[in-house]
Amino acid sequence: IEEPMTLEPSESYSKADLDTYAEILRQISDEAYSDPELVISAPHRSTVHKMEGDTMNDPDRWALTWRAYVRKRGG
C-alpha cells in the first residue's frame, strides 16, 4: 500500500477509500503478529523521527521554533 491515509471526522470517504484504509489496518495487524518489533519501532519511512529521551529532559536543548533552534545550534 503506497499512500498513507488518516481519517478525518469532518470529511466523507468513498467505499474505495474505506476499503484501502481497512487494508492498511489489516497489513499492520498482520505485521504486529508476525514481527512485533517491526510495528513497535515504526515509523520506518517517515520525515518524523523519534526523539532521544535525554533531549526532552534538558530545557537548555529545547527549541520550540526554527529561529530558536538555529540560535542554539549556531547555524
N, CA, C and O atoms as a GROMACS GRO file, in nm:
protein
  300
    1ILE      N    1   0.087  -0.116   0.000
    1ILE     CA    2   0.000   0.000   0.000
    1ILE      C    3   0.090   0.122   0.000
    1ILE      O    4   0.179   0.134   0.085
    2GLU      N    5   0.069   0.209  -0.093
    2GLU     CA    6   0.166   0.313  -0.120
    2GLU      C    7   0.140   0.444  -0.047
    2GLU      O    8   0.235   0.504   0.004
    3GLU      N    9   0.016   0.490  -0.041
    3GLU     CA   10  -0.011   0.624   0.010
    3GLU      C   11  -0.066   0.618   0.152
    3GLU      O   12  -0.163   0.547   0.177
    4PRO      N   13  -0.003   0.693   0.246
    4PRO     CA   14  -0.055   0.694   0.383
    4PRO      C   15  -0.193   0.760   0.387
    4PRO      O   16  -0.225   0.844   0.303
    5MET      N   17  -0.271   0.722   0.484
    5MET     CA   18  -0.407   0.773   0.491
    5MET      C   19  -0.445   0.791   0.638
    5MET      O   20  -0.422   0.703   0.720
    6THR      N   21  -0.504   0.904   0.669
    6THR     CA   22  -0.556   0.929   0.803
    6THR      C   23  -0.699   0.977   0.788
    6THR      O   24  -0.727   1.070   0.713
    7LEU      N   25  -0.790   0.913   0.859
    7LEU     CA   26  -0.931   0.952   0.852
    7LEU      C   27  -0.953   1.079   0.933
    7LEU      O   28  -0.907   1.091   1.046
    8GLU      N   29  -1.025   1.173   0.874
    8GLU     CA   30  -1.062   1.297   0.941
    8GLU      C   31  -1.212   1.294   0.964
    8GLU      O   32  -1.288   1.266   0.870
    9PRO      N   33  -1.258   1.323   1.086
    9PRO     CA   34  -1.401   1.312   1.115
    9PRO      C   35  -1.490   1.407   1.036
    9PRO      O   36  -1.610   1.380   1.020
   10SER      N   37  -1.436   1.516   0.986
   10SER     CA   38  -1.519   1.612   0.914
   10SER      C   39  -1.527   1.586   0.764
   10SER      O   40  -1.589   1.663   0.691
   11GLU      N   41  -1.465   1.479   0.716
   11GLU     CA   42  -1.463   1.451   0.574
   11GLU      C   43  -1.547   1.326   0.543
   11GLU      O   44  -1.568   1.242   0.630
   12SER      N   45  -1.592   1.317   0.419
   12SER     CA   46  -1.665   1.199   0.372
   12SER      C   47  -1.570   1.116   0.287
   12SER      O   48  -1.487   1.171   0.215
   13TYR      N   49  -1.582   0.986   0.295
   13TYR     CA   50  -1.493   0.896   0.222
   13TYR      C   51  -1.573   0.801   0.135
   13TYR      O   52  -1.684   0.761   0.170
   14SER      N   53  -1.516   0.768   0.023
   14SER     CA   54  -1.579   0.671  -0.067
   14SER      C   55  -1.557   0.531  -0.011
   14SER      O   56  -1.473   0.510   0.077
   15LYS      N   57  -1.631   0.435  -0.063
   15LYS     CA   58  -1.612   0.296  -0.023
   15LYS      C   59  -1.472   0.250  -0.058
   15LYS      O   60  -1.411   0.174   0.017
   16ALA      N   61  -1.419   0.294  -0.173
   16ALA     CA   62  -1.283   0.256  -0.213
   16ALA      C   63  -1.180   0.308  -0.112
   16ALA      O   64  -1.086   0.238  -0.077
   17ASP      N   65  -1.199   0.433  -0.064
   17ASP     CA   66  -1.109   0.488   0.037
   17ASP      C   67  -1.114   0.408   0.166
   17ASP      O   68  -1.011   0.377   0.226
   18LEU      N   69  -1.235   0.374   0.210
   18LEU     CA   70  -1.251   0.296   0.332
   18LEU      C   71  -1.194   0.155   0.316
   18LEU      O   72  -1.136   0.100   0.410
   19ASP      N   73  -1.210   0.096   0.198
   19ASP     CA   74  -1.151  -0.037   0.172
   19ASP      C   75  -0.999  -0.030   0.178
   19ASP      O   76  -0.934  -0.120   0.231
   20THR      N   77  -0.942   0.079   0.124
   20THR     CA   78  -0.797   0.097   0.130
   20THR      C   79  -0.750   0.111   0.273
   20THR      O   80  -0.650   0.052   0.313
   21TYR      N   81  -0.823   0.189   0.352
   21TYR     CA   82  -0.789   0.209   0.493
   21TYR      C   83  -0.798   0.077   0.569
   21TYR      O   84  -0.711   0.046   0.652
   22ALA      N   85  -0.901  -0.001   0.543
   22ALA     CA   86  -0.916  -0.132   0.608
   22ALA      C   87  -0.800  -0.224   0.570
   22ALA      O   88  -0.752  -0.300   0.654
   23GLU      N   89  -0.754  -0.218   0.445
   23GLU     CA   90  -0.641  -0.299   0.401
   23GLU      C   91  -0.512  -0.257   0.473
   23GLU      O   92  -0.431  -0.342   0.510
   24ILE      N   93  -0.494  -0.128   0.493
   24ILE     CA   94  -0.378  -0.078   0.566
   24ILE      C   95  -0.380  -0.131   0.709
   24ILE      O   96  -0.278  -0.180   0.759
   25LEU      N   97  -0.495  -0.122   0.775
   25LEU     CA   98  -0.507  -0.172   0.912
   25LEU      C   99  -0.484  -0.323   0.918
   25LEU      O  100  -0.423  -0.372   1.014
   26ARG      N  101  -0.532  -0.398   0.818
   26ARG     CA  102  -0.510  -0.542   0.815
   26ARG      C  103  -0.361  -0.573   0.802
   26ARG      O  104  -0.310  -0.663   0.868
   27GLN      N  105  -0.291  -0.497   0.717
   27GLN     CA  106  -0.149  -0.518   0.698
   27GLN      C  107  -0.072  -0.490   0.828
   27GLN      O  108   0.018  -0.566   0.864
   28ILE      N  109  -0.107  -0.383   0.897
   28ILE     CA  110  -0.042  -0.351   1.024
   28ILE      C  111  -0.068  -0.462   1.126
   28ILE      O  112   0.022  -0.502   1.199
   29SER      N  113  -0.190  -0.511   1.131
   29SER     CA  114  -0.225  -0.620   1.222
   29SER      C  115  -0.144  -0.745   1.192
   29SER      O  116  -0.091  -0.809   1.282
   30ASP      N  117  -0.134  -0.780   1.064
   30ASP     CA  118  -0.054  -0.897   1.025
   30ASP      C  119   0.092  -0.880   1.066
   30ASP      O  120   0.153  -0.973   1.117
   31GLU      N  121   0.147  -0.760   1.044
   31GLU     CA  122   0.286  -0.734   1.082
   31GLU      C  123   0.303  -0.743   1.234
   31GLU      O  124   0.404  -0.794   1.282
   32ALA      N  125   0.205  -0.694   1.310
   32ALA     CA  126   0.213  -0.696   1.456
   32ALA      C  127   0.219  -0.838   1.509
   32ALA      O  128   0.288  -0.865   1.608
   33TYR      N  129   0.148  -0.930   1.446
   33TYR     CA  130   0.150  -1.069   1.488
   33TYR      C  131   0.274  -1.142   1.440
   33TYR      O  132   0.330  -1.225   1.513
   34SER      N  133   0.319  -1.114   1.317
   34SER     CA  134   0.432  -1.188   1.261
   34SER      C  135   0.567  -1.131   1.303
   34SER      O  136   0.663  -1.206   1.318
   35ASP      N  137   0.576  -0.999   1.323
   35ASP     CA  138   0.703  -0.935   1.358
   35ASP      C  139   0.674  -0.812   1.444
   35ASP      O  140   0.678  -0.699   1.395
   36PRO      N  141   0.643  -0.834   1.573
   36PRO     CA  142   0.602  -0.723   1.660
   36PRO      C  143   0.704  -0.609   1.664
   36PRO      O  144   0.665  -0.492   1.673
   37GLU      N  145   0.832  -0.640   1.658
   37GLU     CA  146   0.935  -0.536   1.666
   37GLU      C  147   0.924  -0.438   1.549
   37GLU      O  148   0.955  -0.320   1.564
   38LEU      N  149   0.881  -0.486   1.435
   38LEU     CA  150   0.863  -0.401   1.318
   38LEU      C  151   0.761  -0.291   1.345
   38LEU      O  152   0.781  -0.176   1.307
   39VAL      N  153   0.652  -0.327   1.411
   39VAL     CA  154   0.546  -0.230   1.441
   39VAL      C  155   0.588  -0.140   1.558
   39VAL      O  156   0.561  -0.020   1.556
   40ILE      N  157   0.654  -0.196   1.658
   40ILE     CA  158   0.697  -0.119   1.774
   40ILE      C  159   0.797  -0.011   1.734
   40ILE      O  160   0.794   0.100   1.788
   41SER      N  161   0.885  -0.043   1.640
   41SER     CA  162   0.989   0.052   1.601
   41SER      C  163   0.947   0.145   1.488
   41SER      O  164   1.028   0.224   1.440
   42ALA      N  165   0.821   0.138   1.444
   42ALA     CA  166   0.771   0.223   1.336
   42ALA      C  167   0.765   0.368   1.383
   42ALA      O  168   0.756   0.390   1.504
   43PRO      N  169   0.769   0.466   1.297
   43PRO     CA  170   0.767   0.460   1.151
   43PRO      C  171   0.906   0.438   1.093
   43PRO      O  172   1.008   0.472   1.154
   44HIS      N  173   0.909   0.381   0.973
   44HIS     CA  174   1.036   0.349   0.909
   44HIS      C  175   1.065   0.438   0.788
   44HIS      O  176   1.181   0.464   0.758
   45ARG      N  177   0.962   0.485   0.721
   45ARG     CA  178   0.981   0.570   0.603
   45ARG      C  179   0.903   0.700   0.622
   45ARG      O  180   0.806   0.727   0.551
   46SER      N  181   0.947   0.778   0.717
   46SER     CA  182   0.874   0.899   0.750
   46SER      C  183   0.971   1.014   0.772
   46SER      O  184   1.088   0.993   0.803
   47THR      N  185   0.922   1.135   0.754
   47THR     CA  186   1.005   1.251   0.782
   47THR      C  187   1.008   1.284   0.930
   47THR      O  188   1.089   1.365   0.974
   48VAL      N  189   0.920   1.220   1.008
   48VAL     CA  190   0.916   1.239   1.152
   48VAL      C  191   0.999   1.129   1.217
   48VAL      O  192   0.986   1.012   1.181
   49HIS      N  193   1.083   1.167   1.311
   49HIS     CA  194   1.170   1.071   1.377
   49HIS      C  195   1.142   1.071   1.527
   49HIS      O  196   1.087   1.166   1.581
   50LYS      N  197   1.181   0.964   1.591
   50LYS     CA  198   1.165   0.957   1.736
   50LYS      C  199   1.271   1.044   1.803
   50LYS      O  200   1.384   1.055   1.755
   51MET      N  201   1.232   1.105   1.914
   51MET     CA  202   1.324   1.191   1.987
   51MET      C  203   1.403   1.110   2.088
   51MET      O  204   1.355   1.009   2.140
   52GLU      N  205   1.523   1.154   2.114
   52GLU     CA  206   1.604   1.093   2.219
   52GLU      C  207   1.545   1.133   2.354
   52GLU      O  208   1.498   1.246   2.370
   53GLY      N  209   1.546   1.042   2.449
   53GLY     CA  210   1.489   1.071   2.581
   53GLY      C  211   1.560   1.184   2.654
   53GLY      O  212   1.494   1.261   2.724
   54ASP      N  213   1.692   1.196   2.639
   54ASP     CA  214   1.768   1.299   2.709
   54ASP      C  215   1.724   1.439   2.667
   54ASP      O  216   1.717   1.530   2.750
   55THR      N  217   1.695   1.456   2.540
   55THR     CA  218   1.659   1.587   2.486
   55THR      C  219   1.534   1.643   2.554
   55THR      O  220   1.526   1.763   2.581
   56MET      N  221   1.439   1.558   2.583
   56MET     CA  222   1.313   1.604   2.639
   56MET      C  223   1.328   1.647   2.784
   56MET      O  224   1.243   1.721   2.835
   57ASN      N  225   1.433   1.603   2.853
   57ASN     CA  226   1.452   1.635   2.994
   57ASN      C  227   1.551   1.749   3.016
   57ASN      O  228   1.583   1.780   3.130
   58ASP      N  229   1.600   1.812   2.910
   58ASP     CA  230   1.701   1.917   2.922
   58ASP      C  231   1.650   2.046   2.858
   58ASP      O  232   1.662   2.062   2.736
   59PRO      N  233   1.593   2.138   2.936
   59PRO     CA  234   1.537   2.262   2.881
   59PRO      C  235   1.639   2.345   2.803
   59PRO      O  236   1.601   2.421   2.714
   60ASP      N  237   1.767   2.331   2.834
   60ASP     CA  238   1.868   2.406   2.760
   60ASP      C  239   1.877   2.361   2.614
   60ASP      O  240   1.928   2.436   2.530
   61ARG      N  241   1.829   2.243   2.584
   61ARG     CA  242   1.833   2.192   2.446
   61ARG      C  243   1.702   2.211   2.373
   61ARG      O  244   1.694   2.185   2.253
   62TRP      N  245   1.598   2.256   2.441
   62TRP     CA  246   1.469   2.275   2.377
   62TRP      C  247   1.476   2.391   2.278
   62TRP      O  248   1.539   2.493   2.305
   63ALA      N  249   1.412   2.374   2.164
   63ALA     CA  250   1.399   2.481   2.065
   63ALA      C  251   1.258   2.469   2.007
   63ALA      O  252   1.231   2.380   1.927
   64LEU      N  253   1.170   2.558   2.047
   64LEU     CA  254   1.031   2.550   2.008
   64LEU      C  255   1.002   2.613   1.873
   64LEU      O  256   0.894   2.593   1.817
   65THR      N  257   1.096   2.689   1.822
   65THR     CA  258   1.081   2.748   1.688
   65THR      C  259   1.210   2.724   1.610
   65THR      O  260   1.313   2.688   1.668
   66TRP      N  261   1.204   2.744   1.478
   66TRP     CA  262   1.323   2.725   1.395
   66TRP      C  263   1.430   2.827   1.434
   66TRP      O  264   1.548   2.794   1.439
   67ARG      N  265   1.389   2.950   1.461
   67ARG     CA  266   1.486   3.053   1.499
   67ARG      C  267   1.558   3.014   1.628
   67ARG      O  268   1.680   3.031   1.639
   68ALA      N  269   1.484   2.962   1.725
   68ALA     CA  270   1.547   2.918   1.850
   68ALA      C  271   1.643   2.803   1.824
   68ALA      O  272   1.749   2.796   1.885
   69TYR      N  273   1.606   2.713   1.735
   69TYR     CA  274   1.693   2.600   1.702
   69TYR      C  275   1.822   2.651   1.639
   69TYR      O  276   1.931   2.607   1.678
   70VAL      N  277   1.812   2.741   1.545
   70VAL     CA  278   1.931   2.796   1.478
   70VAL      C  279   2.018   2.869   1.579
   70VAL      O  280   2.140   2.855   1.579
   71ARG      N  281   1.955   2.949   1.666
   71ARG     CA  282   2.030   3.025   1.767
   71ARG      C  283   2.104   2.931   1.862
   71ARG      O  284   2.220   2.956   1.895
   72LYS      N  285   2.039   2.825   1.906
   72LYS     CA  286   2.102   2.733   1.999
   72LYS      C  287   2.208   2.646   1.935
   72LYS      O  288   2.305   2.606   2.000
   73ARG      N  289   2.190   2.616   1.808
   73ARG     CA  290   2.285   2.527   1.739
   73ARG      C  291   2.394   2.604   1.666
   73ARG      O  292   2.488   2.545   1.612
   74GLY      N  293   2.382   2.737   1.664
   74GLY     CA  294   2.483   2.820   1.600
   74GLY      C  295   2.487   2.804   1.449
   74GLY      O  296   2.595   2.813   1.389
   75GLY      N  297   2.373   2.781   1.386
   75GLY     CA  298   2.372   2.754   1.244
   75GLY      C  299   2.310   2.860   1.164
   75GLY      O  300   2.303   2.849   1.042
   0.00000   0.00000   0.00000
